[in-house]
Amino acid sequence: MVIFILGPTASGKTRVSVELAKEINGEIIGADSVQIYRDLVIGAASPTLEEMEGVPHHLIGTHDLKDEISAGIYADLALDAINDINSRGKVPIIVGGTNFYVDTLINGLSPVPELDDVARKDYNDSLKLFSTEELYTKLLETDPLWAERISSKNDRQRIRRGLEVFELTGKKLSEWNSLERVKKYPGEFFSFAISSEREELYEKINIRSKAIVKSGLVDEVRKVNSMGFNVLNCRPLNSIGYAQADLFIKGIIPSEDELVETIAQNTRHLAKRQMTWLKKMDYVIWKDVCGIVKCVLETVQNRLQDVSKK
């Protein structure tokens, strides 16, 4: 059995998942495409050791920025973690985060064949001549269905992925996505999402945005820049918070106050998209942050009773 704790950013998933893990002898598996990197902590709002409260966490701060963690790679890592946790008699609790990661585990991934590394490198090198906007325009012409699925026109990695798959397989990525999916978690799972009043959630987002800037977001970006990573060669640095800090460093965002507001505005838009996606999932059980742990416990207990009766 696996439990998913979902919800928009800043809804309180970390606190809920830690409380739940203590109640059911669980361990937490992150499902966040930024928190998985060890050098991105402040902007990713990764849980601190204090917030983890001694509960084991997996796939948070585990990888280098040079590691490109696609949804397929994440699924392999998460499935390994699930098996490890289950083998020790504990309950895996997946906390997200990144909807694409969650969707891969629940619904599987399209069976795109493994692409030749040399061919990929040669093709991607040729794409460096073009801006992200130009690549997105090209993708709209090549595979409009995949282009529509990309939530941000600045997501260079997913844009590039659509272009390279078509170039190297002769088939659109959207067509591959229509085939039977792989890397799906095969066992039983329950999915819960934290519901929040919009104004309350937006206020939490505003507070978090100010906190990450005050905690040293800009210095964190400068540090990874000095390591050779930037918005052009490192997809996570295009995520909300890091992308805006890059603009601040370049002088495009002129003040710290404007940096905070720009991050908050983009995060509010992200939260709205996350809520829209979650509401389409008919298997998700919605509860407010105060009642969700009780709901999970009751659901699990009822399921265990059903199993024991058989």
GUTI-296884 format. One line per field, with one value per residue (C-alpha): residue in three letters; x, y, z; residue number from 0. Coordinates in nm, 4 decimals, decimal comma, always signed. Example, Ala and Ser with C-alpha at 12.3 -4.5 7.8 and 13.67 -1.06 7.14 Angstrom:
BEGIN
aa [ALA SER]
u [+1,2300 +1,3670]
v [-0,4500 -0,1060]
w [+0,7800 +0,7140]
i [0 1]
//
This chain:
BEGIN
aa [MET VAL ILE PHE ILE LEU GLY PRO THR ALA SER GLY LYS THR ARG VAL SER VAL GLU LEU ALA LYS GLU ILE ASN GLY GLU ILE ILE GLY ALA ASP SER VAL GLN ILE TYR ARG ASP LEU VAL ILE GLY ALA ALA SER PRO THR LEU GLU GLU MET GLU GLY VAL PRO HIS HIS LEU ILE GLY THR HIS ASP LEU LYS ASP GLU ILE SER ALA GLY ILE TYR ALA ASP LEU ALA LEU ASP ALA ILE ASN ASP ILE ASN SER ARG GLY LYS VAL PRO ILE ILE VAL GLY GLY THR ASN PHE TYR VAL ASP THR LEU ILE ASN GLY LEU SER PRO VAL PRO GLU LEU ASP ASP VAL ALA ARG LYS ASP TYR ASN ASP SER LEU LYS LEU PHE SER THR GLU GLU LEU TYR THR LYS LEU LEU GLU THR ASP PRO LEU TRP ALA GLU ARG ILE SER SER LYS ASN ASP ARG GLN ARG ILE ARG ARG GLY LEU GLU VAL PHE GLU LEU THR GLY LYS LYS LEU SER GLU TRP ASN SER LEU GLU ARG VAL LYS LYS TYR PRO GLY GLU PHE PHE SER PHE ALA ILE SER SER GLU ARG GLU GLU LEU TYR GLU LYS ILE ASN ILE ARG SER LYS ALA ILE VAL LYS SER GLY LEU VAL ASP GLU VAL ARG LYS VAL ASN SER MET GLY PHE ASN VAL LEU ASN CYS ARG PRO LEU ASN SER ILE GLY TYR ALA GLN ALA ASP LEU PHE ILE LYS GLY ILE ILE PRO SER GLU ASP GLU LEU VAL GLU THR ILE ALA GLN ASN THR ARG HIS LEU ALA LYS ARG GLN MET THR TRP LEU LYS LYS MET ASP TYR VAL ILE TRP LYS ASP VAL CYS GLY ILE VAL LYS CYS VAL LEU GLU THR VAL GLN ASN ARG LEU GLN ASP VAL SER LYS LYS]
u [+0,0000 +0,1138 -0,0357 -0,0125 -0,0376 -0,1004 -0,2011 -0,0958 +0,2308 +0,2332 -0,0782 +0,0971 +0,1945 +0,5204 +0,3598 +0,0723 +0,2989 +0,5327 +0,2382 +0,0911 +0,4221 +0,4487 +0,0978 +0,1313 +0,5037 +0,5665 +0,8542 +0,8264 +0,9201 +0,9465 +0,7801 +0,9275 +1,1412 +1,3399 +1,3667 +1,5391 +1,8577 +2,0902 +2,2115 +1,8605 +1,7221 +1,5985 +1,4092 +1,2728 +1,1347 +1,2798 +1,1899 +1,4531 +1,5846 +1,3759 +1,0619 +1,1343 +1,1168 +1,3251 +1,1020 +1,3109 +1,2769 +1,3715 +1,4455 +1,4907 +1,8368 +1,9728 +2,1046 +2,3524 +2,2405 +2,4291 +2,1834 +1,8844 +1,5954 +1,3249 +0,9853 +1,0995 +1,4141 +1,2112 +0,9634 +1,2461 +1,3896 +1,0497 +0,9546 +1,2868 +1,2182 +0,8645 +0,9947 +1,2643 +1,0186 +0,7645 +1,0341 +1,0968 +0,7300 +0,6713 +0,4276 +0,5522 +0,4017 +0,4587 +0,4402 +0,4099 +0,4845 +0,5398 +0,2216 +0,4089 +0,6039 +0,2855 +0,1005 +0,3817 +0,3591 -0,0210 -0,0921 +0,2427 +0,4695 +0,4508 +0,6832 +0,9195 +1,2197 +1,5580 +1,7292 +2,0906 +2,3049 +2,5306 +2,2373 +2,0634 +2,3715 +2,4277 +2,0657 +2,0468 +2,3713 +2,2057 +1,9141 +2,1456 +2,1458 +1,7794 +1,6040 +1,3455 +1,0730 +1,1929 +1,2011 +0,8472 +0,7278 +0,8962 +0,7297 +0,3886 +0,4448 +0,5868 +0,3720 +0,1014 -0,0640 +0,2570 +0,3164 -0,0257 +0,0601 +0,3626 +0,2524 +0,5281 +0,6631 +0,9956 +1,0269 +1,3151 +1,3714 +1,0175 +1,0124 +1,3446 +1,2154 +0,9219 +1,1492 +1,4145 +1,1641 +1,0095 +1,3498 +1,5005 +1,1980 +0,9918 +0,6877 +0,5379 +0,5723 +0,1964 +0,1530 +0,3841 +0,1765 -0,1372 +0,0109 -0,0098 +0,1906 +0,4827 +0,6575 +0,3239 +0,3052 +0,1299 -0,0069 -0,2909 -0,2770 -0,4819 -0,4534 -0,5419 -0,5254 -0,5217 -0,8005 -0,7471 -0,9497 -0,7983 -0,7317 -0,5727 -0,3512 -0,2470 -0,1500 +0,0679 +0,2288 +0,2986 +0,4611 +0,6695 +0,7856 +0,9137 +1,0763 +1,2773 +1,4120 +1,5068 +1,6661 +1,9197 +1,7600 +1,9718 +2,2954 +2,1886 +2,1470 +2,4825 +2,6416 +2,5035 +2,5943 +2,9538 +2,9348 +2,8627 +2,4835 +2,2415 +1,8913 +2,0119 +2,1805 +1,9933 +1,6174 +1,5523 +1,6852 +1,3884 +1,1476 +0,9595 +1,1814 +1,5072 +1,4055 +1,3025 +1,6215 +1,8188 +1,6349 +1,7110 +2,0823 +2,0762 +1,9076 +1,5849 +1,3917 +1,5127 +1,4358 +1,4020 +1,0411 +0,9572 +1,1414 +0,9221 +0,6026 +0,7016 +0,7765 +0,4483 +0,2492 +0,4018 +0,3542 -0,0129 -0,0552 +0,1231 -0,1043 -0,4076 -0,2756 -0,1987 -0,5519 -0,6994 -0,4975 -0,5856 -0,9565 -0,9519 -0,8315 -1,1428 -0,9454 -0,8311 -0,9954 -1,0070 -0,9761 -0,8714 -0,5313 -0,6805 -0,8835 -0,6677 -0,4595 -0,7723 -0,9269 -0,6189 -0,6096 -0,9771 -0,9379 -0,6358 -0,7972 -1,1154 -0,9120 -0,7104 -1,0333 -1,1735 -0,8589 -0,8667 -1,2260 -1,1360]
v [+0,0000 +0,3514 +0,6784 +0,9987 +1,3352 +1,5976 +1,9598 +2,2970 +2,4551 +2,6018 +2,4044 +2,2287 +1,8931 +1,8643 +1,9021 +1,6684 +1,3971 +1,4021 +1,3800 +1,0941 +0,9070 +0,9066 +0,7648 +0,4791 +0,3934 +0,5542 +0,7002 +0,9896 +0,9912 +1,3336 +1,3920 +1,7319 +1,8011 +2,0739 +1,9471 +1,6333 +1,8405 +1,8881 +2,2356 +2,3804 +2,4157 +2,7683 +2,8320 +2,4774 +2,5274 +2,1878 +2,0603 +2,1247 +1,8552 +2,0153 +1,9947 +1,6287 +1,5488 +1,2348 +1,0794 +0,9266 +1,1166 +0,9816 +1,1656 +1,5034 +1,6556 +1,3322 +1,4330 +1,6687 +1,9374 +1,7609 +1,4717 +1,5210 +1,3591 +1,2943 +1,1577 +0,8121 +0,8247 +0,9572 +0,6703 +0,4142 +0,5835 +0,6106 +0,2490 +0,1350 +0,3454 +0,2058 -0,1517 -0,0740 +0,0845 -0,1954 -0,4595 -0,3145 -0,3299 +0,0432 +0,2516 +0,4686 +0,8176 +1,0047 +1,3818 +1,6079 +1,8401 +1,7906 +1,6692 +1,5087 +1,2879 +1,1894 +1,1236 +0,8954 +0,6783 +0,6589 +0,6411 +0,5342 +0,6846 +0,6710 +0,4031 +0,6329 +0,4223 +0,5005 +0,7550 +0,7262 +0,9444 +1,0700 +1,1580 +1,3328 +1,5367 +1,6378 +1,7414 +1,9277 +2,1083 +2,2355 +2,3699 +2,5906 +2,8357 +2,9141 +3,0958 +2,9138 +3,1215 +3,0160 +2,6512 +2,6731 +2,8177 +2,5296 +2,2803 +2,4351 +2,3566 +2,0084 +1,8756 +2,1227 +1,8733 +1,8317 +2,2084 +2,2632 +2,0234 +2,2286 +2,4588 +2,7146 +2,8386 +2,8817 +2,5106 +2,4556 +2,0937 +1,9771 +2,1834 +2,0310 +1,6857 +1,7202 +1,8313 +1,5624 +1,2770 +1,3771 +1,4323 +1,1012 +0,8671 +1,0185 +1,0113 +1,2955 +1,2756 +1,3270 +1,0128 +0,8123 +0,9369 +0,7835 +0,4300 +0,1898 +0,3312 +0,1833 +0,2361 +0,2550 +0,1629 -0,1767 -0,1946 -0,0451 +0,3237 +0,5991 +0,9628 +1,2534 +1,6232 +1,9198 +2,1644 +2,5317 +2,8488 +3,0573 +3,3671 +3,1633 +2,9751 +3,2948 +3,4542 +3,1503 +3,1850 +3,5544 +3,4758 +3,1930 +3,4069 +3,6758 +3,4147 +3,2437 +3,5778 +3,6845 +3,3427 +3,3866 +3,2803 +3,5177 +3,3984 +3,0384 +3,1168 +3,2947 +2,9887 +2,7447 +2,9920 +2,9788 +2,5994 +2,6387 +2,6046 +2,8631 +2,8963 +2,7799 +2,4561 +2,3595 +2,3035 +2,3373 +2,6937 +2,7793 +2,6924 +2,9597 +3,1478 +3,0601 +3,2068 +3,5335 +3,5463 +3,5119 +3,8141 +4,0046 +3,9240 +4,0487 +4,3730 +4,3014 +4,2868 +4,6081 +4,5608 +4,2948 +4,3945 +4,3469 +4,0131 +3,8939 +4,0063 +3,8503 +3,5169 +3,5322 +3,6142 +3,3268 +3,0887 +3,1822 +3,1019 +2,7691 +2,6832 +2,7512 +2,5153 +2,2491 +2,2718 +2,2459 +1,9303 +1,7681 +1,8368 +1,6312 +1,3257 +1,1348 +0,9086 +1,1977 +1,2395 +1,6054 +1,7188 +2,0394 +2,0486 +1,9934 +1,6838 +1,5064 +1,2913 +1,1583 +1,0848 +0,8928 +0,6872 +0,5964 +0,5003 +0,2803 +0,1140 +0,0391 -0,1090 -0,3301 -0,4523 -0,5376 -0,7354 -0,9247 -1,0346 -1,1994]
w [+0,0000 -0,0851 +0,0335 -0,1702 +0,0051 -0,2613 -0,2763 -0,4124 -0,3081 +0,0457 +0,1484 +0,4368 +0,2834 +0,4790 +0,8206 +0,7336 +0,5912 +0,8935 +1,1350 +0,9323 +0,9108 +1,2889 +1,3204 +1,0707 +1,0893 +0,7534 +0,5571 +0,3153 -0,0527 -0,2128 -0,5480 -0,6272 -0,9339 -0,7549 -0,3983 -0,5288 -0,5886 -0,2924 -0,3985 -0,4308 -0,0820 -0,0138 -0,3372 -0,3350 +0,0175 +0,1090 +0,4558 +0,7199 +0,9541 +1,2269 +1,0109 +0,9273 +1,3020 +1,2636 +0,9972 +0,7145 +0,3854 +0,0433 -0,2849 -0,1181 -0,1577 -0,3029 -0,6457 -0,8106 -1,0521 -1,3307 -1,2940 -1,5223 -1,3349 -1,5925 -1,4938 -1,6038 -1,3898 -1,0986 -1,1348 -1,1182 -0,8084 -0,6398 -0,7147 -0,5647 -0,2545 -0,2252 -0,2410 +0,0166 +0,2598 +0,2163 +0,2686 +0,6152 +0,7088 +0,6790 +0,4764 +0,1861 +0,1858 -0,1402 -0,1040 -0,4069 -0,5432 -0,9103 -1,0770 -1,3669 -1,1225 -0,9395 -1,2648 -1,3830 -1,0711 -1,0756 -1,4491 -1,5943 -1,8580 -2,2364 -2,3819 -2,5719 -2,6803 -2,5297 -2,7507 -2,8622 -2,6355 -2,9152 -3,1393 -2,8497 -2,7682 -3,1310 -3,1749 -2,8437 -2,9228 -3,2400 -3,0334 -2,8265 -3,1172 -3,0514 -2,7698 -2,5596 -2,7256 -3,0712 -2,9659 -2,8301 -3,1607 -3,3416 -3,1063 -3,1741 -3,5415 -3,4788 -3,1953 -3,0870 -2,8498 -2,6496 -2,6563 -2,4990 -2,2144 -2,1097 -1,8303 -1,8885 -2,2205 -2,0379 -1,9584 -2,1990 -2,0998 -2,1798 -2,5000 -2,6022 -2,5130 -2,7512 -3,0332 -2,9814 -2,9618 -3,2931 -3,4540 -3,3376 -3,3497 -3,6297 -3,4026 -3,1988 -2,8221 -2,7946 -3,0087 -2,7827 -2,4885 -2,6387 -2,6177 -2,3218 -2,0355 -1,8399 -1,4991 -1,3219 -0,9524 -0,9654 -0,6121 -0,4143 -0,3305 -0,1724 -0,2775 -0,0524 -0,1319 +0,1038 +0,0308 +0,1110 +0,0896 -0,1880 +0,0192 +0,2988 +0,0521 -0,1249 +0,2063 +0,2873 -0,0559 +0,0060 +0,3416 +0,1945 -0,0992 +0,1370 +0,3602 +0,0846 -0,0398 +0,3128 +0,3749 +0,0952 -0,2338 -0,4418 -0,2802 -0,3449 -0,7145 -0,7271 -0,5685 -0,8276 -1,1038 -0,9784 -1,0092 -1,3809 -1,3757 -1,5155 -1,6610 -2,0040 -1,9027 -1,5849 -1,5978 -1,2205 -1,2338 -1,4566 -1,1761 -0,9847 -0,7442 -0,9140 -1,2505 -1,0839 -0,8756 -1,1994 -1,3385 -1,0179 -1,0471 -1,4074 -1,2997 -1,4882 -1,1611 -0,9924 -0,6232 -0,3567 -0,2902 -0,6567 -0,6521 -0,3645 -0,5381 -0,8722 -0,7035 -0,5110 -0,8241 -1,0216 -0,7293 -0,7010 -1,0699 -1,0161 -0,7238 -0,9401 -1,2120 -0,9528 -0,8131 -1,1632 -1,2328 -0,9001 -0,9414 -1,2617 -1,0684 -0,9586 -0,7230 -0,4988 -0,1575 -0,0507 +0,3107 +0,4833 +0,6501 +0,9967 +0,9059 +0,6523 +0,8901 +1,0617 +0,7213 +0,6069 +0,9287 +0,8994 +0,5327 +0,5995 +0,9022 +0,7065 +0,4237 +0,6602 +0,8205 +0,4770 +0,3939 +0,7254 +0,6614 +0,3296]
i [0 1 2 3 4 5 6 7 8 9 10 11 12 13 14 15 16 17 18 19 20 21 22 23 24 25 26 27 28 29 30 31 32 33 34 35 36 37 38 39 40 41 42 43 44 45 46 47 48 49 50 51 52 53 54 55 56 57 58 59 60 61 62 63 64 65 66 67 68 69 70 71 72 73 74 75 76 77 78 79 80 81 82 83 84 85 86 87 88 89 90 91 92 93 94 95 96 97 98 99 100 101 102 103 104 105 106 107 108 109 110 111 112 113 114 115 116 117 118 119 120 121 122 123 124 125 126 127 128 129 130 131 132 133 134 135 136 137 138 139 140 141 142 143 144 145 146 147 148 149 150 151 152 153 154 155 156 157 158 159 160 161 162 163 164 165 166 167 168 169 170 171 172 173 174 175 176 177 178 179 180 181 182 183 184 185 186 187 188 189 190 191 192 193 194 195 196 197 198 199 200 201 202 203 204 205 206 207 208 209 210 211 212 213 214 215 216 217 218 219 220 221 222 223 224 225 226 227 228 229 230 231 232 233 234 235 236 237 238 239 240 241 242 243 244 245 246 247 248 249 250 251 252 253 254 255 256 257 258 259 260 261 262 263 264 265 266 267 268 269 270 271 272 273 274 275 276 277 278 279 280 281 282 283 284 285 286 287 288 289 290 291 292 293 294 295 296 297 298 299 300 301 302 303 304 305 306 307 308 309]
//
